[in-house]
Amino acid sequence: MKWYKTIDFYITRKYLGTFFYAIALILSIAIVFDISENLDEFLSKEIPTSDIIFDYYLNFIPYFANLFSPLFTFIAVIYFTSKMAYNTEIIAILSSGVSFSRLMRPYLISALIIGVFSFLLGNFIIPPANKTMIGFREKYIRQSKVTTENNIHRQIEPGVYIYMKSFSNNIGRSFSLERFEDGKLKEKLTSRDIRWDEENEKWVIRSYTKRIIYDDHEDISKGYQIDTTLTMTPQDFVVTKNEMETYTTPDLLNEISLMKMRGINYVEWELEKHKRIANPFSTFILTVIGMSLASRKIKGGLGLHLGLGLLLAFSYILFMQISTVFAISGSTPPFVAVWIPNICYAVIALFVYRWAAK
C-alpha cells in the first residue's frame, strides 16, 4: 500500500481512535442515565436481568451509536486536528511538501469507513434491533401502540377501495367497499360495521347493502351478516410510534410501495428512507468542515475550535429537524427536506476548505 503512507495511518488512527473513544464515552453516559430513569420499572416489575441486557441494552447501543455518529465525527475531527495544529504537526506536514488536498485523503478515507459502518447499521442492523427493543418496552415498560384510526380511505388491492369512519378494538364503523374495473364502479357494499373474527381469520360484515352494477341494470341485496376475506388485517390499522425504524431498508421500500397503493400517508416512511442515506453522507461533509477549521491556528486555541465546531454541528442538526417538520406538514417533499441540509453544508464545506487551503 505505497499510496497509503505512514502519515495516512497516523491520521487515520487518530481519527478513528478519537471517534470510537468519544462514542464509547457518550454511550456509557447514556446507559447510566437510562438505567437511573428506568431502574424503578426494572425492579418493580421484576424484569429478568438477561432480558434487560440482551433484549434492551445490547440493542440500545447500536441505535444511539448511529444516532450520535455525525455529531461525534465532527467533534473527533475538531479535537485531534486542533491538537495537531497547536503542536505544529500540521505545519510540519505541509512544509514537507504535502499539499492540503493530499492531507485531506486520510480524513476522507476514515470518513468512508465510518460512513459505511453507519450505512450498514442504519439500513440492516439497527431496524431488527429496534424491533426487539420496542418489543421489550411494550412488554415491560409502556405501551406504544395506538389502536384507533379515523376516516380511513384505502386501496386494499388494485381497483378495490374501502372506507371506515373509525377503527378500534378490531371493529370498523360505517364500512364501505367499492370495486372498480376500467375506471367504472362495478360493485359497492355498505354496512353498519365490520368485525375481525380472530378464530376464523375472516371479516364479518353486519347490516349490509350490496350493489352489483352491470351495463344495463343493477342487483341490490341486503342482509344481516356475511363473512368475507379481504386483503387487510387489523394490524394494518394499528399505528405504532416510529414503526418505520423497525424495518430493514428492503422491507421499508416494500412497505412504502404498499402504502402508495393503499393511499396511506407515507411521508414519515419516505423521510426514514432518505435519512438512511443522507446521514452517512453527512460524515464526509462534517469531516471536511471540521478538518478545514481545526487545521489552522487561530486565536482562542482548542476551545474556540470546539466552540465553532459545536455551533456548526448543532446548527446542522437544528436545520435537519426544521426541514423534517416542513416535510411532515406536506409543504416540502421528503427528498428535499432530508437532503437540503447536506447540500447547504456541502457548500459551506467547500468554502471553508478553500479558505483553509490557501
N, C-alpha and C positions, 0 to 999 in steps of 0.2 A: 504493500500500500504506500508507494512512494509519494503519491499525490496527497496523502494524509500524513502530515509531518508531526514532529514532537509537539510543536506549539498547538496544533489542532487537538491532539489528545489531551494536552494540558487544559485548554479552554473547555473542551467537551466534558472532561472530568469535573472541572469546577462547576460548570453549568448544571449538569445532571445531579451532581452531588448536592449542591445547594438547593436545587429544586426538590429532590426527594426528601432531603432533611426538613425543609420547610413544610412540605405536605405532611410528613410524619408528625411533626410538631403540632400543626393545627388540628390534625385528626385526633391526636391524643387529647388535646384540649376539648374538642367537640364531643368525644366519647365520655370524658369526665362530666361535662355539663349535661349530656343526655342521661347518663346514669343517675345523676343527682335529681334530674327532673322526673324520671320515671321510677325511681327506687321504691317509692310507696306502692306504686302499682305492681311492681315485680314481687314485693314482699306480701302485700295483702291478698293477691290472687294466687300466691304460691306457684308462680311460673317456674317450670323446670329450668335449671341453670343451663342445660345443654341447648334448650330452645332459645334462651336469651343469647347465648354465644354464637351458635351455628345458624339459627334462623334469622336473628336480628342483626347482631353486630358484625358478623362476617359479611353480611350484605350491605350494612350501613357504610362500611369502609370504602368500597369502590364507588358508591354513589357520591359521597362527599369528596372523595379524591378527585373525581372528574368534575364536580361542581366548582371546586376551588382551583382547578388546574390553570385556567387562563390568568387569574389574579396572581398566583404564586409563580407562574412562569415569568411574569413581569418583575415581581419582587426579587426573584432569584437572579435575573439578568442585571437588574439595577444594582443589587448588593455586591455581587462578586466583581462585576466590571468596574464599579466605582472604586472598590478596594485596589484593583489592579491599576487603575488610573492614578490614584494617590500614592501608590508605591512605585510610580513611574514605569510600570511594566508595559503599559500601552505605548508610551513614548519610545521605549527601547525597541519594541517590536516594529513600530512604524519606521524608526530610524534605521533599522537593519535592512530596509528596502521592501518590506511587506506593505502592500497597498491596503487602503482601508477596506476596499471590496474583498480583498483576499482574507483580511482579518475577520470579515463577516462570515466566511464559509463555515467554520466550526459551529458558530452560533446557529446558522440555518440548519445544519445537519442535526444538531441537538434538538432544535425545534421540530424537525421532521420526526425524530424518534418519539418525542412527547406527543406530537400530533397524531402519529399512527397509533400510539398507545391509547390516546384519548378517543380516537375514532373506533377502535375495537371495543373499548369499554362501553362507550355510549350506544353503539349500534347492536352489539351482540351479547355482551356480558352483563351489563347493568340491568337491562329490562327483565330477565328472569330473576335476577337478584332482587329487584324492586317488587316483583310479584310475591316472592317469599316474604319480604319484609312487610309489605302491606297486609299479607295474609296473617302474619304474626300480630300486627296491630289490631286487625279486625277480630282476631280470636281472643286476644288477651287484654288489650288496652281500650280501644274505642272503635266504634263502627264508622266506616267512611262512605257507606253506600246510601244513596237517596233513591227510594223505590217508587217515587211519584213523578209522573211527567204529564204535562197538559198540552192540549191542542196538537195532537200528533198527526202529522201528514207524512206518509212514507210510501215509497215504491218498494214492495217486498220482492218483486220479480219483474222482468220486463213486461210492461203493459198492465200490471196489476198494482193498484193503489189502495191504501187503507187510511181510514181516519178514525181517531178516538178522541173524545173530549178530554178524557183523563185516563190514566192507568196507574193502579196501585193494588198491592196485595193480590196480584195475578188476575185482576178484573179490569176490563176496559169498558168505559161507559160511552154510550151513544156511538156505537161502532157502525162503520160503513165500509163497503168494499166495492171497488169499481174495476172492471176488466175492459181493456181497450184492444181493438185489433185494427191496424192500419189507421190509427187516429180516430176511430169511431167507437163509441160506447156500445158494448155488446152485453154487458151484464152489470147489474147493480144490486147489492144486498145491503139493507139497513136493519139494525137491530137495537134493542134496548141496551144490551151489554154482551160482552164476550168473556168467557172464563176459561182458564187453563186447567185441564184435567191432568194432574200430575201422574195418576196411576196409569192412564192410557196414553199419556203424552199427546193429547189432542186438544183442540179448542172446542168449546161448547158455546154455540150461538143461541141466544134466547130471545123470544118475541121478535121474530124477524119477518121482513118482507123482501121477496126476491123477484127481480125483474130480469127476464131474458129478452133481449131486443133482436128481432130479425129484420130483414129488409122491408117486409110488408106488414108485420104485426109484432105484438109483444105478448109474452106469457108472464102473468103475475101470480105468485103463490105466496101464501103466508103460513106460518107455523109457530108452535110454542118453543120448540127446541130442535137443534140439529147439531150433530158432531161433524167436525171437518178438520182436515190437515192443511195448515198454511205454512209457508216458508218463513216462519218467525217463531220466536220463543219468548217467554217473559224476560229472559236475560237481555234481550235486545232493548228493553225499555228500562233497564236498571242503570242508573247513572252513577259511576264510580269516579270520585275525585282523582285526577291525574292518571286515569286508566291508560292513556296512551303511552305512559312511561314504562308500562309493563310489557310492551310489545317489542320484539326484535324488529329491525328495520324491514326485512321481507314481509313479516306479518303485519307491520304497520301499513305498508303500501297496499297490501291486500284489503285491509280493513278500510282504508281511505277509498278504495275503488268501490267497495260495497256501500259505504256511506254516500258516495256520489250517486250511485244507482238508486238508493232508497230516499234520496232527498234530505238527508240528515246534515245538520251543521257540522262541518269537519274542519273549521278554521284552526282550532287548537291542535288538531292532529297534524295539519299541514305545518303549523309552526314547529311542532316537535320534530317533524321530518327534516326541515331545513336547519334547525338548531344543531342536529347531529352532524351536519357537515360544516356549518359555519363556525361552531365552537373550536374544533381542531384547527381550522384555517386561521382563527384569530391568534393562535400561538405564534405564527410567523410574523404577523403584524406587530404584536406586542414585543416580540423579541427584537425586531428591527428598531422600534421606538426606544426600548429600554437600553439597548447597546449603544445607540447613537447619542442618547442623552448622557449616559454614565461614562462614556469613553473619554470625555473631555473634562479637564479640571475647571471647576467654576468656584467662585467664592461661596462658601457655605458648606463645602465638603459633602460627605456621605449623607448627612441629614437632609441637605437640600435636594440631592439626587433622589433620595427615598420619598421626600415630600412631593416633588414634581411627579415622580412615578406613580405614587398612590393617587394623586389628583387625577392623572390621566386614566389610570385603571378604573377608578370609581366612576369617573365621568363616562367611560365606555360602558360599564355595567348599567349605569342610570339610563344612558341613551338606548341600550338594548331593551330595558324594561319599558320605557316610554313607547318605543316603536311597537313593542308587542301588544301594548294596550290598544294602540290605534288599529292593529290588525284584528284583535278580538272584537272591537266595536264595528268592524266592517268597513272602515274608511281607508284602509291600506291593505293591499294584497300581502299574504303571508310571506312570499318570497322577498318582496321589497322590504317588509318590516324587519326580517331577520338579517338580510344582507346589507342594508343601508349603513348600519354602524360600522361594519367591516370595511365598506367602500370608503366612508368618510375618514376612518382612522388609517386606512391604507394610504390615502392622500397625505395625511399628517406624517405617517411613517416615511414617505418619500421625501417630504420637505425636511424633516429632521435629519434623515440620512445624508442628504446633500449638504446640509449645514455642517454636520459633523465631519464629512469627508473633506471639506475644504482645508 
